[in-house]
């Protein structure tokens, strides 16, 4: 089994499409609207095998209700700079507080050892769906 597509609830399909393509850099795969009551827009993050979709008539979920969908990158500093330069409001870089057992605490900035799975940032789309970006080196 594999995850092929995740559905995001959005209020404005055109606004969401512009945000994810122009600002976040996802590739537009499909924009299909056979009737006024049904539209599917599917986009894929660069390098990902999993896509996201949103549209009209796809879900009854409240727009902006999806939380903490993860994007994994190999250089979080470069991703942070790139997305910020495109106008995406990023959360500050943070890393897991070092210790033998991690208890959910974070410190500002990059992980000092640039350990995989230790540094994070994120953003919120125009509807309020949240994304976490995690560095895996």
VMD Tcl script that builds the backbone (N, CA, C; Angstrom):
set m [mol new atoms 411]
animate dup $m
set s [atomselect $m all]
$s set {name element resname resid chain x y z} {
  {N N UNK 1 A 0.825 -1.184 0.000}
  {CA C UNK 1 A 0.000 0.000 0.000}
  {C C UNK 1 A 0.867 1.243 0.000}
  {N N UNK 2 A 0.333 2.300 -0.572}
  {CA C UNK 2 A 1.013 3.583 -0.530}
  {C C UNK 2 A -0.044 4.679 -0.533}
  {N N UNK 3 A 0.326 5.826 0.010}
  {CA C UNK 3 A -0.576 6.967 -0.019}
  {C C UNK 3 A -0.365 7.677 -1.344}
  {N N UNK 4 A -1.435 7.868 -2.085}
  {CA C UNK 4 A -1.375 8.504 -3.399}
  {C C UNK 4 A -1.741 9.985 -3.331}
  {N N UNK 5 A -2.856 10.302 -2.627}
  {CA C UNK 5 A -3.378 11.666 -2.608}
  {C C UNK 5 A -3.961 11.971 -1.230}
  {N N UNK 6 A -3.707 13.178 -0.744}
  {CA C UNK 6 A -4.323 13.687 0.479}
  {C C UNK 6 A -5.265 14.811 0.079}
  {N N UNK 7 A -6.459 14.844 0.659}
  {CA C UNK 7 A -7.445 15.863 0.333}
  {C C UNK 7 A -7.410 16.983 1.366}
  {N N UNK 8 A -7.317 18.217 0.875}
  {CA C UNK 8 A -7.328 19.394 1.732}
  {C C UNK 8 A -8.653 20.124 1.566}
  {N N UNK 9 A -9.303 20.485 2.667}
  {CA C UNK 9 A -10.514 21.287 2.545}
  {C C UNK 9 A -10.160 22.772 2.430}
  {N N UNK 10 A -10.623 23.402 1.365}
  {CA C UNK 10 A -10.357 24.825 1.143}
  {C C UNK 10 A -11.666 25.534 0.809}
  {N N UNK 11 A -11.708 26.836 1.070}
  {CA C UNK 11 A -12.898 27.629 0.787}
  {C C UNK 11 A -12.861 28.221 -0.615}
  {N N UNK 12 A -11.669 28.563 -1.115}
  {CA C UNK 12 A -11.516 29.215 -2.407}
  {C C UNK 12 A -10.493 28.437 -3.228}
  {N N UNK 13 A -10.978 27.668 -4.173}
  {CA C UNK 13 A -10.132 26.772 -4.962}
  {C C UNK 13 A -9.078 27.545 -5.754}
  {N N UNK 14 A -9.467 28.645 -6.378}
  {CA C UNK 14 A -8.504 29.416 -7.171}
  {C C UNK 14 A -7.405 30.009 -6.301}
  {N N UNK 15 A -7.777 30.540 -5.139}
  {CA C UNK 15 A -6.778 31.110 -4.217}
  {C C UNK 15 A -5.822 30.022 -3.745}
  {N N UNK 16 A -6.355 28.868 -3.378}
  {CA C UNK 16 A -5.512 27.759 -2.922}
  {C C UNK 16 A -4.578 27.294 -4.037}
  {N N UNK 17 A -5.085 27.209 -5.248}
  {CA C UNK 17 A -4.260 26.772 -6.373}
  {C C UNK 17 A -3.104 27.745 -6.613}
  {N N UNK 18 A -3.390 29.039 -6.577}
  {CA C UNK 18 A -2.324 30.038 -6.744}
  {C C UNK 18 A -1.287 29.930 -5.631}
  {N N UNK 19 A -1.746 29.773 -4.395}
  {CA C UNK 19 A -0.831 29.676 -3.261}
  {C C UNK 19 A 0.103 28.473 -3.409}
  {N N UNK 20 A -0.463 27.308 -3.669}
  {CA C UNK 20 A 0.351 26.093 -3.710}
  {C C UNK 20 A 1.262 26.031 -4.938}
  {N N UNK 21 A 0.863 26.615 -6.059}
  {CA C UNK 21 A 1.737 26.574 -7.230}
  {C C UNK 21 A 2.747 27.729 -7.219}
  {N N UNK 22 A 2.278 28.957 -7.123}
  {CA C UNK 22 A 3.160 30.123 -7.240}
  {C C UNK 22 A 4.027 30.348 -6.010}
  {N N UNK 23 A 3.488 30.081 -4.836}
  {CA C UNK 23 A 4.247 30.379 -3.628}
  {C C UNK 23 A 4.970 29.161 -3.057}
  {N N UNK 24 A 4.290 28.027 -2.962}
  {CA C UNK 24 A 4.916 26.855 -2.352}
  {C C UNK 24 A 5.698 26.034 -3.388}
  {N N UNK 25 A 5.347 26.153 -4.663}
  {CA C UNK 25 A 6.121 25.481 -5.706}
  {C C UNK 25 A 5.648 24.097 -6.085}
  {N N UNK 26 A 4.416 23.743 -5.713}
  {CA C UNK 26 A 3.860 22.457 -6.129}
  {C C UNK 26 A 3.566 22.503 -7.629}
  {N N UNK 27 A 3.608 21.342 -8.271}
  {CA C UNK 27 A 3.291 21.217 -9.690}
  {C C UNK 27 A 1.805 20.928 -9.856}
  {N N UNK 28 A 1.153 21.687 -10.727}
  {CA C UNK 28 A -0.256 21.445 -11.028}
  {C C UNK 28 A -0.359 20.232 -11.938}
  {N N UNK 29 A -1.033 19.183 -11.468}
  {CA C UNK 29 A -1.213 17.957 -12.245}
  {C C UNK 29 A -2.547 17.953 -12.985}
  {N N UNK 30 A -3.592 18.387 -12.271}
  {CA C UNK 30 A -4.954 18.324 -12.813}
  {C C UNK 30 A -5.754 19.506 -12.301}
  {N N UNK 31 A -6.554 20.087 -13.170}
  {CA C UNK 31 A -7.591 21.041 -12.779}
  {C C UNK 31 A -8.788 20.690 -13.640}
  {N N UNK 32 A -9.688 19.904 -13.077}
  {CA C UNK 32 A -10.787 19.306 -13.832}
  {C C UNK 32 A -12.108 19.742 -13.214}
  {N N UNK 33 A -12.967 20.358 -14.022}
  {CA C UNK 33 A -14.269 20.824 -13.535}
  {C C UNK 33 A -15.335 20.474 -14.575}
  {N N UNK 34 A -15.885 19.257 -14.503}
  {CA C UNK 34 A -16.879 18.858 -15.493}
  {C C UNK 34 A -18.252 19.491 -15.268}
  {N N UNK 35 A -18.537 19.900 -14.028}
  {CA C UNK 35 A -19.821 20.535 -13.707}
  {C C UNK 35 A -19.571 21.636 -12.680}
  {N N UNK 36 A -20.524 22.549 -12.506}
  {CA C UNK 36 A -20.352 23.593 -11.490}
  {C C UNK 36 A -20.261 23.041 -10.063}
  {N N UNK 37 A -20.761 21.820 -9.854}
  {CA C UNK 37 A -20.780 21.232 -8.514}
  {C C UNK 37 A -19.606 20.310 -8.226}
  {N N UNK 38 A -18.696 20.172 -9.186}
  {CA C UNK 38 A -17.552 19.276 -8.969}
  {C C UNK 38 A -16.308 19.828 -9.655}
  {N N UNK 39 A -15.247 19.934 -8.886}
  {CA C UNK 39 A -13.942 20.330 -9.418}
  {C C UNK 39 A -12.873 19.649 -8.585}
  {N N UNK 40 A -11.855 19.162 -9.242}
  {CA C UNK 40 A -10.705 18.606 -8.534}
  {C C UNK 40 A -9.439 19.254 -9.087}
  {N N UNK 41 A -8.650 19.774 -8.162}
  {CA C UNK 41 A -7.331 20.311 -8.480}
  {C C UNK 41 A -6.339 19.424 -7.754}
  {N N UNK 42 A -5.416 18.836 -8.479}
  {CA C UNK 42 A -4.403 17.973 -7.870}
  {C C UNK 42 A -3.031 18.561 -8.141}
  {N N UNK 43 A -2.218 18.622 -7.072}
  {CA C UNK 43 A -0.871 19.185 -7.146}
  {C C UNK 43 A 0.095 18.247 -6.450}
  {N N UNK 44 A 1.359 18.287 -6.891}
  {CA C UNK 44 A 2.373 17.418 -6.297}
  {C C UNK 44 A 3.571 18.255 -5.854}
  {N N UNK 45 A 4.000 18.067 -4.598}
  {CA C UNK 45 A 5.221 18.740 -4.155}
  {C C UNK 45 A 6.423 18.229 -4.959}
  {N N UNK 46 A 7.424 19.088 -5.198}
  {CA C UNK 46 A 8.602 18.656 -5.951}
  {C C UNK 46 A 9.247 17.418 -5.310}
  {N N UNK 47 A 9.465 16.388 -6.113}
  {CA C UNK 47 A 10.128 15.180 -5.636}
  {C C UNK 47 A 9.248 14.208 -4.882}
  {N N UNK 48 A 7.970 14.505 -4.749}
  {CA C UNK 48 A 7.078 13.650 -3.954}
  {C C UNK 48 A 6.332 12.648 -4.830}
  {N N UNK 49 A 6.045 11.485 -4.256}
  {CA C UNK 49 A 5.204 10.499 -4.922}
  {C C UNK 49 A 3.743 10.662 -4.497}
  {N N UNK 50 A 3.489 11.495 -3.502}
  {CA C UNK 50 A 2.143 11.733 -2.998}
  {C C UNK 50 A 1.703 13.139 -3.383}
  {N N UNK 51 A 0.462 13.265 -3.807}
  {CA C UNK 51 A -0.096 14.549 -4.212}
  {C C UNK 51 A -1.127 15.019 -3.202}
  {N N UNK 52 A -1.536 16.271 -3.356}
  {CA C UNK 52 A -2.658 16.806 -2.589}
  {C C UNK 52 A -3.727 17.221 -3.591}
  {N N UNK 53 A -4.964 17.197 -3.126}
  {CA C UNK 53 A -6.051 17.651 -3.975}
  {C C UNK 53 A -7.028 18.474 -3.149}
  {N N UNK 54 A -7.714 19.364 -3.824}
  {CA C UNK 54 A -8.802 20.125 -3.231}
  {C C UNK 54 A -9.728 20.484 -4.374}
  {N N UNK 55 A -10.880 21.012 -4.043}
  {CA C UNK 55 A -11.807 21.377 -5.099}
  {C C UNK 55 A -13.196 21.629 -4.577}
  {N N UNK 56 A -14.161 21.357 -5.425}
  {CA C UNK 56 A -15.572 21.524 -5.120}
  {C C UNK 56 A -16.209 20.145 -5.130}
  {N N UNK 57 A -16.944 19.816 -4.087}
  {CA C UNK 57 A -17.634 18.524 -4.024}
  {C C UNK 57 A -16.748 17.359 -3.649}
  {N N UNK 58 A -15.566 17.618 -3.070}
  {CA C UNK 58 A -14.639 16.538 -2.722}
  {C C UNK 58 A -14.756 16.096 -1.273}
  {N N UNK 59 A -15.032 17.030 -0.374}
  {CA C UNK 59 A -15.043 16.708 1.043}
  {C C UNK 59 A -16.015 17.630 1.777}
  {N N UNK 60 A -16.560 17.110 2.861}
  {CA C UNK 60 A -17.419 17.919 3.713}
  {C C UNK 60 A -16.655 18.505 4.880}
  {N N UNK 61 A -15.349 18.297 4.912}
  {CA C UNK 61 A -14.534 18.807 6.022}
  {C C UNK 61 A -14.496 20.332 5.985}
  {N N UNK 62 A -14.356 20.919 7.146}
  {CA C UNK 62 A -14.277 22.368 7.273}
  {C C UNK 62 A -12.991 22.888 6.649}
  {N N UNK 63 A -13.075 23.913 5.783}
  {CA C UNK 63 A -11.847 24.482 5.223}
  {C C UNK 63 A -10.871 24.888 6.333}
  {N N UNK 64 A -9.611 24.512 6.133}
  {CA C UNK 64 A -8.576 24.848 7.106}
  {C C UNK 64 A -8.464 23.890 8.274}
  {N N UNK 65 A -9.130 22.757 8.234}
  {CA C UNK 65 A -9.145 21.849 9.386}
  {C C UNK 65 A -8.039 20.796 9.382}
  {N N UNK 66 A -7.232 20.730 8.326}
  {CA C UNK 66 A -6.141 19.748 8.281}
  {C C UNK 66 A -4.934 20.317 9.012}
  {N N UNK 67 A -4.368 19.531 9.906}
  {CA C UNK 67 A -3.255 19.973 10.741}
  {C C UNK 67 A -2.026 19.099 10.544}
  {N N UNK 68 A -0.887 19.773 10.490}
  {CA C UNK 68 A 0.429 19.135 10.581}
  {C C UNK 68 A 0.691 18.061 9.536}
  {N N UNK 69 A 0.437 18.380 8.274}
  {CA C UNK 69 A 0.870 17.499 7.202}
  {C C UNK 69 A 2.359 17.764 6.999}
  {N N UNK 70 A 3.152 16.700 6.951}
  {CA C UNK 70 A 4.608 16.835 6.888}
  {C C UNK 70 A 5.122 16.855 5.462}
  {N N UNK 71 A 6.054 17.780 5.212}
  {CA C UNK 71 A 6.894 17.788 4.021}
  {C C UNK 71 A 8.313 17.548 4.508}
  {N N UNK 72 A 9.040 16.654 3.885}
  {CA C UNK 72 A 10.405 16.337 4.290}
  {C C UNK 72 A 11.357 16.914 3.252}
  {N N UNK 73 A 12.395 17.600 3.736}
  {CA C UNK 73 A 13.397 18.202 2.860}
  {C C UNK 73 A 14.783 17.826 3.347}
  {N N UNK 74 A 15.772 17.908 2.439}
  {CA C UNK 74 A 17.139 17.582 2.861}
  {C C UNK 74 A 17.942 18.818 3.255}
  {N N UNK 75 A 17.431 20.008 2.943}
  {CA C UNK 75 A 18.103 21.241 3.353}
  {C C UNK 75 A 17.034 22.248 3.785}
  {N N UNK 76 A 16.765 22.279 5.065}
  {CA C UNK 76 A 15.680 23.109 5.578}
  {C C UNK 76 A 15.990 24.597 5.477}
  {N N UNK 77 A 17.272 24.970 5.563}
  {CA C UNK 77 A 17.631 26.380 5.410}
  {C C UNK 77 A 17.299 26.868 3.997}
  {N N UNK 78 A 17.647 26.088 2.990}
  {CA C UNK 78 A 17.379 26.467 1.606}
  {C C UNK 78 A 15.869 26.530 1.356}
  {N N UNK 79 A 15.138 25.563 1.885}
  {CA C UNK 79 A 13.680 25.552 1.723}
  {C C UNK 79 A 13.059 26.751 2.407}
  {N N UNK 80 A 13.528 27.063 3.599}
  {CA C UNK 80 A 13.029 28.219 4.345}
  {C C UNK 80 A 13.243 29.507 3.542}
  {N N UNK 81 A 14.446 29.681 3.015}
  {CA C UNK 81 A 14.758 30.881 2.229}
  {C C UNK 81 A 13.899 30.960 0.966}
  {N N UNK 82 A 13.786 29.827 0.275}
  {CA C UNK 82 A 13.032 29.802 -0.976}
  {C C UNK 82 A 11.564 30.149 -0.753}
  {N N UNK 83 A 10.938 29.492 0.215}
  {CA C UNK 83 A 9.519 29.744 0.455}
  {C C UNK 83 A 9.286 31.153 0.992}
  {N N UNK 84 A 10.157 31.610 1.864}
  {CA C UNK 84 A 10.034 32.977 2.376}
  {C C UNK 84 A 10.149 33.994 1.247}
  {N N UNK 85 A 11.051 33.750 0.305}
  {CA C UNK 85 A 11.243 34.685 -0.813}
  {C C UNK 85 A 10.023 34.732 -1.725}
  {N N UNK 86 A 9.203 33.688 -1.682}
  {CA C UNK 86 A 7.975 33.652 -2.482}
  {C C UNK 86 A 6.772 34.180 -1.705}
  {N N UNK 87 A 7.013 34.704 -0.516}
  {CA C UNK 87 A 5.931 35.294 0.264}
  {C C UNK 87 A 5.198 34.355 1.199}
  {N N UNK 88 A 5.722 33.138 1.394}
  {CA C UNK 88 A 5.099 32.210 2.339}
  {C C UNK 88 A 5.559 32.596 3.745}
  {N N UNK 89 A 4.608 32.818 4.638}
  {CA C UNK 89 A 4.951 33.147 6.022}
  {C C UNK 89 A 5.349 31.862 6.747}
  {N N UNK 90 A 6.628 31.768 7.069}
  {CA C UNK 90 A 7.181 30.565 7.691}
  {C C UNK 90 A 7.248 30.736 9.208}
  {N N UNK 91 A 7.076 29.631 9.917}
  {CA C UNK 91 A 7.323 29.659 11.357}
  {C C UNK 91 A 8.840 29.680 11.556}
  {N N UNK 92 A 9.308 30.203 12.678}
  {CA C UNK 92 A 10.754 30.217 12.910}
  {C C UNK 92 A 11.327 28.792 12.924}
  {N N UNK 93 A 12.561 28.662 12.454}
  {CA C UNK 93 A 13.243 27.371 12.547}
  {C C UNK 93 A 13.355 26.987 14.014}
  {N N UNK 94 A 13.142 25.708 14.288}
  {CA C UNK 94 A 13.256 25.200 15.658}
  {C C UNK 94 A 13.800 23.784 15.594}
  {N N UNK 95 A 14.405 23.359 16.697}
  {CA C UNK 95 A 14.930 21.989 16.731}
  {C C UNK 95 A 14.605 21.334 18.066}
  {N N UNK 96 A 14.609 20.017 18.014}
  {CA C UNK 96 A 14.371 19.243 19.236}
  {C C UNK 96 A 15.467 19.561 20.240}
  {N N UNK 97 A 15.067 19.830 21.471}
  {CA C UNK 97 A 16.045 20.083 22.519}
  {C C UNK 97 A 16.832 18.800 22.751}
  {N N UNK 98 A 18.158 18.889 22.632}
  {CA C UNK 98 A 18.968 17.682 22.790}
  {C C UNK 98 A 18.804 17.066 24.182}
  {N N UNK 99 A 18.989 15.791 24.222}
  {CA C UNK 99 A 18.918 15.050 25.475}
  {C C UNK 99 A 18.790 13.573 25.181}
  {N N UNK 100 A 18.943 12.774 26.197}
  {CA C UNK 100 A 18.853 11.329 26.019}
  {C C UNK 100 A 17.449 10.917 25.578}
  {N N UNK 101 A 16.456 11.504 26.190}
  {CA C UNK 101 A 15.067 11.235 25.836}
  {C C UNK 101 A 14.390 12.552 25.490}
  {N N UNK 102 A 13.823 12.650 24.288}
  {CA C UNK 102 A 13.168 13.883 23.887}
  {C C UNK 102 A 11.775 13.931 24.478}
  {N N UNK 103 A 11.425 15.059 25.082}
  {CA C UNK 103 A 10.127 15.196 25.759}
  {C C UNK 103 A 9.254 16.274 25.126}
  {N N UNK 104 A 9.487 16.573 23.857}
  {CA C UNK 104 A 8.637 17.512 23.161}
  {C C UNK 104 A 9.060 18.957 23.255}
  {N N UNK 105 A 10.231 19.233 23.794}
  {CA C UNK 105 A 10.715 20.605 23.910}
  {C C UNK 105 A 11.525 20.988 22.673}
  {N N UNK 106 A 11.410 22.260 22.302}
  {CA C UNK 106 A 12.146 22.785 21.157}
  {C C UNK 106 A 13.001 23.967 21.579}
  {N N UNK 107 A 14.084 24.165 20.839}
  {CA C UNK 107 A 14.940 25.338 20.986}
  {C C UNK 107 A 14.951 26.052 19.642}
  {N N UNK 108 A 15.181 27.373 19.645}
  {CA C UNK 108 A 15.195 28.105 18.375}
  {C C UNK 108 A 16.360 27.700 17.483}
  {N N UNK 109 A 16.155 27.814 16.174}
  {CA C UNK 109 A 17.221 27.621 15.202}
  {C C UNK 109 A 17.400 26.184 14.750}
  {N N UNK 110 A 18.469 25.996 13.976}
  {CA C UNK 110 A 18.830 24.674 13.454}
  {C C UNK 110 A 19.352 23.771 14.556}
  {N N UNK 111 A 19.153 22.483 14.390}
  {CA C UNK 111 A 19.788 21.522 15.286}
  {C C UNK 111 A 21.295 21.685 15.140}
  {N N UNK 112 A 22.040 21.834 16.259}
  {CA C UNK 112 A 23.485 22.071 16.166}
  {C C UNK 112 A 24.238 20.993 15.384}
  {N N UNK 113 A 23.784 19.748 15.455}
  {CA C UNK 113 A 24.444 18.662 14.731}
  {C C UNK 113 A 23.801 18.350 13.396}
  {N N UNK 114 A 22.775 19.122 13.031}
  {CA C UNK 114 A 22.023 18.896 11.789}
  {C C UNK 114 A 21.563 17.444 11.688}
  {N N UNK 115 A 21.133 16.898 12.839}
  {CA C UNK 115 A 20.621 15.520 12.859}
  {C C UNK 115 A 19.328 15.421 12.047}
  {N N UNK 116 A 19.148 14.299 11.387}
  {CA C UNK 116 A 17.892 14.040 10.696}
  {C C UNK 116 A 16.753 14.016 11.702}
  {N N UNK 117 A 15.601 14.486 11.264}
  {CA C UNK 117 A 14.357 14.493 12.043}
  {C C UNK 117 A 14.378 15.457 13.225}
  {N N UNK 118 A 15.348 16.368 13.294}
  {CA C UNK 118 A 15.473 17.210 14.478}
  {C C UNK 118 A 15.122 18.673 14.249}
  {N N UNK 119 A 15.126 19.161 13.003}
  {CA C UNK 119 A 14.863 20.577 12.739}
  {C C UNK 119 A 13.566 20.726 11.954}
  {N N UNK 120 A 12.796 21.764 12.334}
  {CA C UNK 120 A 11.464 21.969 11.777}
  {C C UNK 120 A 11.200 23.436 11.466}
  {N N UNK 121 A 10.292 23.659 10.544}
  {CA C UNK 121 A 9.651 24.946 10.301}
  {C C UNK 121 A 8.260 24.591 9.797}
  {N N UNK 122 A 7.532 25.554 9.311}
  {CA C UNK 122 A 6.210 25.238 8.794}
  {C C UNK 122 A 5.521 26.469 8.253}
  {N N UNK 123 A 4.318 26.260 7.750}
  {CA C UNK 123 A 3.513 27.357 7.236}
  {C C UNK 123 A 2.044 26.968 7.307}
  {N N UNK 124 A 1.213 27.961 7.128}
  {CA C UNK 124 A -0.235 27.775 7.108}
  {C C UNK 124 A -0.741 28.282 5.766}
  {N N UNK 125 A -1.622 27.515 5.123}
  {CA C UNK 125 A -2.153 27.973 3.839}
  {C C UNK 125 A -3.238 29.034 4.077}
  {N N UNK 126 A -3.736 29.674 3.019}
  {CA C UNK 126 A -4.712 30.753 3.202}
  {C C UNK 126 A -5.994 30.341 3.918}
  {N N UNK 127 A -6.303 29.038 3.937}
  {CA C UNK 127 A -7.504 28.568 4.624}
  {C C UNK 127 A -7.263 28.158 6.065}
  {N N UNK 128 A -5.991 27.997 6.455}
  {CA C UNK 128 A -5.671 27.582 7.819}
  {C C UNK 128 A -5.164 26.164 7.953}
  {N N UNK 129 A -5.043 25.416 6.844}
  {CA C UNK 129 A -4.420 24.088 6.902}
  {C C UNK 129 A -2.942 24.288 7.221}
  {N N UNK 130 A -2.401 23.483 8.132}
  {CA C UNK 130 A -1.016 23.683 8.549}
  {C C UNK 130 A -0.101 22.590 8.023}
  {N N UNK 131 A 1.129 23.002 7.752}
  {CA C UNK 131 A 2.175 22.126 7.233}
  {C C UNK 131 A 3.392 22.207 8.124}
  {N N UNK 132 A 4.043 21.085 8.335}
  {CA C UNK 132 A 5.308 21.018 9.064}
  {C C UNK 132 A 6.371 20.603 8.052}
  {N N UNK 133 A 7.473 21.316 8.034}
  {CA C UNK 133 A 8.603 20.930 7.194}
  {C C UNK 133 A 9.695 20.422 8.112}
  {N N UNK 134 A 10.181 19.224 7.829}
  {CA C UNK 134 A 11.176 18.550 8.670}
  {C C UNK 134 A 12.394 18.223 7.821}
  {N N UNK 135 A 13.563 18.461 8.394}
  {CA C UNK 135 A 14.803 18.141 7.681}
  {C C UNK 135 A 15.208 16.699 7.954}
  {N N UNK 136 A 15.424 15.960 6.870}
  {CA C UNK 136 A 15.966 14.600 6.942}
  {C C UNK 136 A 17.163 14.575 6.015}
  {N N UNK 137 A 18.339 14.423 6.600}
  {CA C UNK 137 A 19.580 14.506 5.818}
  {C C UNK 137 A 20.113 13.140 5.503}
}
mol reanalyze $m
mol bondsrecalc $m
mol representation Tube
mol addrep $m
